[in-house]
Amino acid sequence: MTGNLTAGLMLLSAMLASCLGAAPIDPLKFPGAVACTDSTPGGRGGQVLRVTNLDADGPGSLRAAVDAAGARIVVFEVGGVIDLNMKSLGIRKPFITIAGETAPSPGITLIRGSLGIGTNDVIVRHLRVRPGDAGKAKRSGWEPDGISAYSGRAYNILIEHCSVTWAVDENVSTSGSRTAGPGATAHAITIRNCIIAEGLDDSSHKKGRHSKGTLIHDCCQGIAIVGNLYAHNVERNPFFKAHATGVVVNNVIYNPGTRAVQMSWSEREWRVTTRKPANCRISVVGNVLLHGPDTKPSLGLVTRQGDVYLKDNIALDREGKPVAMTQGKQVVVLDKPPIWLEGLKALPAAETLAHVVQQVGARPKDRDAIDQRIITDLKERKGRIIDSQTEVGGYPEQAMTRRPLNVPEEGIEAWLRTFSAQVE
């Protein structure tokens, strides 16, 4: 780390600490709160499937491993870029762990497509997903998410240490048949220690400008968003809609455009059903909002319409001055959390920035150039919202690397942890 980066980080940390005082706070515990969970076995106890090439499909590909049936742990004997050729990758069969930490450096990056999850008990770790505009014209209708979970069959999902950038719709989203109620939408999902950044703005989305971080659609419940970096997304950092529930804890939101944490819904979208919309209910604890070059002046942390519990958050403009915690007459501030993640202990907000800089993204000890640049943006308070990946160097070009794996017959979980220790 260069001297000016170190100095910049120290200055930011000092600014954050000064808002709270130097004394740490006790871990936050909320007895009696409704619990959501990130507990899932994933593919534990299943067969080990090896990815041995970077092909978009066929024997030895990631797609072949994802499409297999039964409990499975996906490991990688190759590293590099998988070009999905605009055919997104769908996980439709349950009980799977995708262990991107097992890949040799530089790890695994998916481009020109998204990763969709339509089933239960899924763990995705240490992947980079960078859909981009695939060279398509503006408003042409190419609208990939980065990582999405959809339908009521999608639950018990952990998305951890992933880097998701350049989506045309949302970088990360949860959805389903939202007007049919919570049972028809994705639920019980944790998104943790990820980089969620540079959602493309004036790009190929048919609606036009559409730089979005994370959408938690109507009726998606038990969604935990913990320890992530949101950077250079105009809106939805994240966005909870009607009847949604979740926690937003220890995230850094840097350089949002017009919205940071959003709550609301569209009346028009509820006219097709006899059900009535109702406020989302979320707990927002220990987060840091930092205005950047593209941020609307005076933008606050939480906006518009919904029920929110707030504790120990920091929101600063570009000069380091505090801005509002809430904006909008329809924001209802609760005196206790409506939901909490079982076992979660929030860091003090004054520690959030340093934690995020160190921990977020795929393979934080082995970051690619894109993630390194985004982290540098945060440290130096620079960077911007983009319309195309071509503005920041384009799709990555990496030579394929290989490393054979000696997979033990027993103790697979302990074996996987040795790889995590190398990259986290």
C-alpha positions as CSV (number, residue, x, y, z in Angstrom):
1,M,0.0,0.0,0.0
2,T,1.4,3.4,-0.9
3,G,1.9,6.1,1.6
4,N,-0.9,8.3,0.3
5,L,-3.3,5.4,0.4
6,T,-2.3,4.6,4.0
7,A,-2.7,8.2,5.0
8,G,-6.1,8.4,3.3
9,L,-7.4,5.3,5.0
10,M,-6.1,6.5,8.4
11,L,-7.8,9.9,7.8
12,L,-11.1,8.2,7.0
13,S,-10.9,5.9,10.0
14,A,-10.1,8.9,12.2
15,M,-13.1,10.8,10.8
16,L,-15.4,7.8,11.5
17,A,-14.1,7.2,15.0
18,S,-14.5,10.9,15.9
19,C,-18.2,10.6,15.2
20,L,-18.6,8.0,17.9
21,G,-15.7,8.5,20.3
22,A,-12.9,6.1,20.7
23,A,-14.5,3.7,23.1
24,P,-15.9,0.5,21.4
25,I,-19.5,-0.5,22.0
26,D,-20.7,-3.8,23.2
27,P,-21.7,-6.4,20.6
28,L,-25.3,-5.8,19.6
29,K,-27.7,-8.4,20.9
30,F,-31.5,-8.2,20.6
31,P,-33.2,-10.9,22.6
32,G,-36.6,-11.8,21.2
33,A,-36.0,-10.4,17.7
34,V,-37.2,-12.5,14.8
35,A,-34.2,-14.5,13.5
36,C,-33.2,-15.1,9.9
37,T,-30.4,-17.6,9.2
38,D,-27.5,-18.2,7.0
39,S,-27.2,-21.8,8.1
40,T,-27.1,-24.2,5.2
41,P,-25.1,-27.3,4.5
42,G,-24.7,-26.4,0.9
43,G,-23.2,-29.5,-0.7
44,R,-21.7,-30.9,2.5
45,G,-21.4,-34.7,2.4
46,G,-21.9,-34.8,-1.4
47,Q,-19.7,-35.7,-4.3
48,V,-16.7,-33.6,-5.2
49,L,-16.9,-32.3,-8.8
50,R,-13.8,-30.8,-10.4
51,V,-13.9,-28.0,-12.9
52,T,-11.0,-28.7,-15.2
53,N,-11.5,-26.1,-18.0
54,L,-12.9,-22.6,-18.6
55,D,-15.4,-23.6,-21.2
56,A,-18.9,-22.2,-21.1
57,D,-20.4,-25.7,-21.0
58,G,-19.5,-29.3,-21.7
59,P,-17.6,-32.0,-19.7
60,G,-15.4,-30.5,-17.0
61,S,-17.1,-27.1,-17.1
62,L,-18.6,-25.1,-14.2
63,R,-22.0,-25.4,-16.0
64,A,-21.7,-29.2,-16.0
65,A,-21.0,-29.3,-12.3
66,V,-23.9,-26.9,-11.5
67,D,-26.3,-28.9,-13.6
68,A,-25.4,-32.2,-11.9
69,A,-27.9,-33.8,-9.4
70,G,-27.4,-34.5,-5.7
71,A,-25.4,-32.8,-3.0
72,R,-22.1,-31.7,-4.5
73,I,-19.0,-29.6,-3.8
74,V,-17.6,-27.8,-6.8
75,V,-13.8,-27.3,-6.8
76,F,-11.5,-25.8,-9.4
77,E,-8.3,-27.1,-10.9
78,V,-8.2,-24.1,-13.2
79,G,-8.2,-20.3,-12.8
80,G,-9.1,-17.6,-15.3
81,V,-12.1,-16.2,-17.2
82,I,-15.2,-18.1,-18.1
83,D,-17.0,-16.4,-21.0
84,L,-20.7,-17.3,-20.7
85,N,-21.4,-16.0,-24.2
86,M,-24.6,-14.3,-23.0
87,K,-26.0,-17.6,-21.8
88,S,-26.4,-17.1,-18.0
89,L,-25.6,-19.9,-15.6
90,G,-28.5,-21.2,-13.5
91,I,-28.4,-23.3,-10.3
92,R,-31.6,-25.2,-10.3
93,K,-30.7,-28.3,-8.3
94,P,-30.3,-28.0,-4.5
95,F,-27.4,-28.7,-2.1
96,I,-24.4,-27.3,-3.8
97,T,-21.2,-25.5,-2.6
98,I,-19.2,-23.6,-5.2
99,A,-15.8,-23.2,-3.6
100,G,-14.1,-20.6,-5.7
101,E,-11.3,-20.4,-3.1
102,T,-10.0,-23.7,-4.4
103,A,-9.0,-22.2,-7.8
104,P,-5.4,-21.3,-8.5
105,S,-4.7,-17.6,-8.8
106,P,-6.2,-15.5,-10.3
107,G,-9.4,-17.3,-9.3
108,I,-12.6,-17.6,-11.4
109,T,-14.3,-14.7,-13.2
110,L,-17.6,-15.1,-15.1
111,I,-18.2,-12.5,-17.9
112,R,-21.0,-11.8,-20.4
113,G,-23.6,-13.5,-18.3
114,S,-25.0,-13.8,-14.8
115,L,-25.4,-16.4,-12.1
116,G,-29.0,-17.3,-11.2
117,I,-30.1,-19.3,-8.1
118,G,-33.5,-21.0,-8.3
119,T,-33.2,-23.6,-5.6
120,N,-32.4,-24.2,-2.0
121,D,-29.2,-24.7,0.1
122,V,-26.7,-23.1,-2.0
123,I,-23.3,-21.7,-1.0
124,V,-21.3,-19.5,-3.5
125,R,-17.9,-18.3,-2.4
126,H,-15.0,-16.4,-4.0
127,L,-16.4,-15.9,-7.5
128,R,-16.2,-12.7,-9.6
129,V,-19.3,-12.1,-11.8
130,R,-18.9,-9.3,-14.3
131,P,-21.7,-9.4,-16.9
132,G,-21.0,-6.1,-18.7
133,D,-22.9,-4.8,-21.7
134,A,-21.5,-7.5,-24.0
135,G,-21.0,-4.9,-26.7
136,K,-24.8,-4.4,-27.0
137,A,-26.3,-1.0,-28.0
138,K,-27.9,1.3,-25.4
139,R,-31.5,0.3,-24.6
140,S,-31.2,-2.8,-26.7
141,G,-32.7,-5.1,-24.0
142,W,-29.6,-7.0,-22.8
143,E,-30.3,-6.8,-19.1
144,P,-28.3,-9.3,-17.0
145,D,-28.2,-9.3,-13.2
146,G,-24.9,-10.2,-11.6
147,I,-26.1,-12.8,-9.0
148,S,-29.8,-13.3,-8.5
149,A,-32.0,-15.6,-6.4
150,Y,-35.5,-16.1,-7.6
151,S,-38.7,-18.0,-6.7
152,G,-39.9,-19.5,-3.5
153,R,-37.7,-22.5,-4.1
154,A,-34.6,-20.3,-3.5
155,Y,-33.8,-20.3,0.2
156,N,-31.0,-21.1,2.6
157,I,-28.5,-19.4,0.4
158,L,-25.1,-17.9,1.3
159,I,-23.3,-15.6,-1.2
160,E,-20.0,-14.8,0.4
161,H,-16.8,-13.2,-0.7
162,C,-18.0,-12.6,-4.2
163,S,-17.2,-9.6,-6.5
164,V,-20.1,-8.5,-8.6
165,T,-19.8,-5.6,-11.0
166,W,-21.0,-4.2,-14.3
167,A,-24.5,-5.7,-14.2
168,V,-27.1,-4.0,-16.4
169,D,-30.0,-4.8,-14.2
170,E,-29.1,-5.3,-10.5
171,N,-25.6,-6.4,-9.4
172,V,-27.3,-8.7,-6.8
173,S,-31.0,-9.3,-6.4
174,T,-33.7,-11.5,-4.7
175,S,-37.2,-11.9,-6.3
176,G,-40.0,-14.2,-7.1
177,S,-43.8,-14.2,-7.7
178,R,-43.8,-11.2,-5.3
179,T,-47.6,-10.5,-5.2
180,A,-48.2,-14.1,-4.3
181,G,-46.7,-13.6,-0.8
182,P,-43.5,-14.5,1.0
183,G,-43.7,-18.2,0.2
184,A,-43.4,-17.5,-3.5
185,T,-40.2,-15.4,-3.3
186,A,-36.6,-16.0,-2.5
187,H,-36.0,-15.9,1.3
188,A,-33.5,-16.8,4.1
189,I,-30.5,-15.4,2.1
190,T,-27.2,-13.9,3.4
191,I,-25.0,-11.7,1.2
192,R,-21.8,-11.2,3.1
193,N,-18.3,-9.7,2.5
194,C,-19.0,-9.0,-1.2
195,I,-18.0,-6.1,-3.5
196,I,-21.2,-4.9,-5.2
197,A,-20.1,-2.1,-7.5
198,E,-20.3,-0.2,-10.8
199,G,-23.8,-1.1,-11.9
200,L,-23.9,0.1,-15.5
201,D,-26.0,3.2,-15.9
202,D,-26.7,4.5,-19.4
203,S,-26.3,1.0,-21.0
204,S,-28.3,-1.7,-22.7
205,H,-31.2,-1.8,-20.3
206,K,-34.4,-1.2,-22.2
207,K,-35.5,1.4,-19.6
208,G,-32.4,3.5,-20.1
209,R,-30.4,4.6,-17.0
210,H,-30.3,1.7,-14.6
211,S,-27.3,1.6,-12.3
212,K,-28.5,-0.5,-9.3
213,G,-26.8,-2.3,-6.4
214,T,-29.1,-4.7,-4.8
215,L,-32.9,-5.2,-5.1
216,I,-34.8,-7.1,-2.4
217,H,-38.1,-7.4,-4.1
218,D,-41.6,-7.4,-2.6
219,C,-42.1,-10.2,0.0
220,C,-38.5,-11.4,0.1
221,Q,-37.9,-12.0,3.8
222,G,-35.0,-12.9,6.0
223,I,-32.4,-11.2,3.8
224,A,-29.1,-10.4,5.6
225,I,-26.7,-7.9,3.9
226,V,-23.6,-7.9,6.0
227,G,-20.1,-6.5,5.6
228,N,-20.3,-5.6,1.9
229,L,-18.9,-2.7,-0.1
230,Y,-21.4,-0.9,-2.3
231,A,-19.5,1.5,-4.6
232,H,-20.5,3.6,-7.6
233,N,-24.2,2.5,-7.9
234,V,-26.7,5.2,-8.5
235,E,-29.4,3.5,-6.4
236,R,-30.4,0.4,-4.5
237,N,-27.6,0.2,-2.0
238,P,-29.7,-1.8,-1.1
239,F,-33.4,-1.4,-1.8
240,F,-36.1,-3.2,0.2
241,K,-39.7,-3.2,-1.2
242,A,-43.1,-4.0,0.2
243,H,-43.4,-6.7,2.9
244,A,-39.6,-7.4,2.7
245,T,-37.6,-8.0,5.8
246,G,-33.9,-8.1,6.5
247,V,-30.8,-6.7,8.2
248,V,-28.3,-4.2,6.7
249,V,-25.2,-4.4,8.9
250,N,-21.6,-3.2,8.7
251,N,-21.7,-2.2,5.1
252,V,-19.8,0.6,3.5
253,I,-21.8,2.6,0.9
254,Y,-19.5,4.7,-1.2
255,N,-20.3,7.2,-4.0
256,P,-24.0,6.4,-4.4
257,G,-25.7,8.6,-6.9
258,T,-29.3,9.5,-5.7
259,R,-30.1,6.8,-3.1
260,A,-28.2,4.8,-0.5
261,V,-30.5,2.4,1.5
262,Q,-33.9,2.6,0.0
263,M,-37.3,1.5,1.2
264,S,-40.6,1.8,-0.8
265,W,-42.8,0.1,-3.4
266,S,-44.7,0.8,-6.5
267,E,-48.5,1.2,-6.1
268,R,-48.9,0.5,-9.8
269,E,-47.2,-3.0,-9.4
270,W,-49.8,-4.0,-6.8
271,R,-52.9,-3.2,-8.8
272,V,-52.9,-6.6,-10.4
273,T,-53.6,-8.4,-7.1
274,T,-56.0,-8.2,-4.2
275,R,-53.1,-8.2,-1.8
276,K,-52.1,-4.9,-0.3
277,P,-48.6,-3.6,0.0
278,A,-47.1,-2.8,3.4
279,N,-43.9,-1.3,4.6
280,C,-40.7,-3.3,4.5
281,R,-39.2,-3.9,8.0
282,I,-35.4,-3.7,8.3
283,S,-32.6,-3.3,10.9
284,V,-29.8,-1.0,9.8
285,V,-26.8,-1.2,12.1
286,G,-23.2,-0.2,12.0
287,N,-23.1,1.0,8.4
288,V,-21.0,3.8,6.9
289,L,-22.2,6.1,4.1
290,L,-19.5,8.1,2.4
291,H,-20.4,10.6,-0.3
292,G,-18.3,10.5,-3.5
293,P,-17.9,12.5,-6.7
294,D,-21.4,11.5,-8.1
295,T,-23.4,11.6,-4.9
296,K,-26.3,14.0,-4.6
297,P,-25.5,16.7,-2.1
298,S,-27.1,16.1,1.3
299,L,-28.1,12.5,0.5
300,G,-29.0,10.7,3.7
301,L,-28.5,7.1,4.7
302,V,-32.1,5.7,4.5
303,T,-34.8,7.1,2.3
304,R,-38.5,7.2,1.4
305,Q,-41.0,4.7,2.9
306,G,-40.7,1.8,5.3
307,D,-40.1,0.7,8.9
308,V,-36.4,0.8,10.0
309,Y,-34.5,0.3,13.2
310,L,-31.3,2.4,13.2
311,K,-28.3,2.0,15.5
312,D,-24.7,3.2,15.3
313,N,-24.5,4.3,11.7
314,I,-22.3,7.0,10.2
315,A,-23.2,9.1,7.2
316,L,-20.7,11.7,5.9
317,D,-20.6,14.1,3.0
318,R,-17.5,14.8,0.9
319,E,-16.2,17.2,3.5
320,G,-16.6,14.7,6.3
321,K,-19.7,16.5,7.7
322,P,-22.6,14.4,8.9
323,V,-25.7,14.1,6.8
324,A,-29.2,12.9,7.7
325,M,-29.8,9.3,8.8
326,T,-33.3,9.3,7.2
327,Q,-35.0,11.3,4.5
328,G,-38.7,11.2,3.7
329,K,-41.8,11.7,5.8
330,Q,-42.9,8.1,5.4
331,V,-39.8,6.6,7.0
332,V,-40.9,5.1,10.3
333,V,-38.1,4.7,12.8
334,L,-38.6,1.8,15.2
335,D,-37.4,1.5,18.8
336,K,-36.4,-2.1,18.5
337,P,-35.2,-4.3,15.6
338,P,-37.9,-6.1,13.7
339,I,-35.5,-8.8,12.6
340,W,-32.0,-9.9,13.4
341,L,-29.5,-12.5,12.1
342,E,-29.2,-15.3,14.7
343,G,-25.7,-15.2,16.1
344,L,-24.7,-12.0,14.4
345,K,-22.6,-9.5,16.4
346,A,-22.3,-6.2,14.7
347,L,-19.0,-4.4,14.7
348,P,-18.9,-0.8,15.9
349,A,-19.5,1.5,12.9
350,A,-16.1,3.1,13.6
351,E,-14.5,-0.2,12.7
352,T,-16.6,-1.0,9.6
353,L,-14.5,0.8,7.0
354,A,-11.2,-0.9,8.0
355,H,-13.0,-4.3,8.1
356,V,-14.5,-3.8,4.7
357,V,-11.3,-2.7,3.0
358,Q,-9.5,-5.8,4.3
359,Q,-12.2,-8.4,3.9
360,V,-14.6,-7.7,1.0
361,G,-14.7,-9.3,-2.4
362,A,-13.5,-12.5,-4.0
363,R,-10.1,-13.6,-2.7
364,P,-9.2,-10.4,-0.8
365,K,-5.6,-11.6,-0.4
366,D,-5.5,-12.2,-4.2
367,R,-7.6,-9.4,-5.6
368,D,-7.7,-8.9,-9.4
369,A,-7.0,-5.5,-10.9
370,I,-10.7,-4.5,-11.0
371,D,-11.3,-5.1,-7.3
372,Q,-8.0,-3.4,-6.4
373,R,-9.1,-0.3,-8.3
374,I,-12.4,-0.2,-6.6
375,I,-10.8,-0.5,-3.2
376,T,-8.4,2.3,-4.1
377,D,-11.4,4.4,-5.2
378,L,-12.8,4.0,-1.7
379,K,-9.5,4.8,0.0
380,E,-8.8,7.9,-2.1
381,R,-12.4,9.0,-2.4
382,K,-12.3,8.9,-6.2
383,G,-13.9,6.9,-9.0
384,R,-17.3,7.4,-10.7
385,I,-20.5,5.8,-11.9
386,I,-19.9,4.2,-15.4
387,D,-22.0,3.4,-18.4
388,S,-19.8,0.5,-19.8
389,Q,-17.0,-1.7,-18.6
390,T,-15.0,-0.3,-21.5
391,E,-14.6,3.0,-19.5
392,V,-12.5,1.1,-16.9
393,G,-10.4,-1.2,-19.0
394,G,-13.0,-3.6,-20.3
395,Y,-13.4,-7.3,-19.6
396,P,-10.4,-8.9,-17.9
397,E,-8.0,-10.9,-20.0
398,Q,-6.2,-13.6,-18.0
399,A,-4.3,-16.6,-19.1
400,M,-5.6,-19.9,-17.8
401,T,-3.8,-21.4,-14.8
402,R,-3.9,-25.0,-13.6
403,R,-3.3,-26.7,-10.3
404,P,-4.3,-30.4,-9.7
405,L,-6.1,-31.0,-6.4
406,N,-5.6,-33.9,-4.1
407,V,-9.0,-34.1,-2.5
408,P,-9.1,-36.1,0.7
409,E,-11.7,-38.8,1.1
410,E,-12.7,-37.5,4.5
411,G,-12.5,-34.1,6.2
412,I,-13.5,-32.1,3.1
413,E,-14.7,-29.1,5.1
414,A,-11.4,-28.8,7.0
415,W,-9.6,-29.1,3.6
416,L,-11.7,-26.3,2.1
417,R,-10.8,-24.1,5.1
418,T,-7.1,-24.3,4.2
419,F,-7.9,-22.7,0.9
420,S,-10.0,-20.0,2.5
421,A,-7.1,-19.1,4.8
422,Q,-4.9,-18.5,1.8
423,V,-7.3,-16.0,0.1
424,E,-9.2,-14.3,2.9
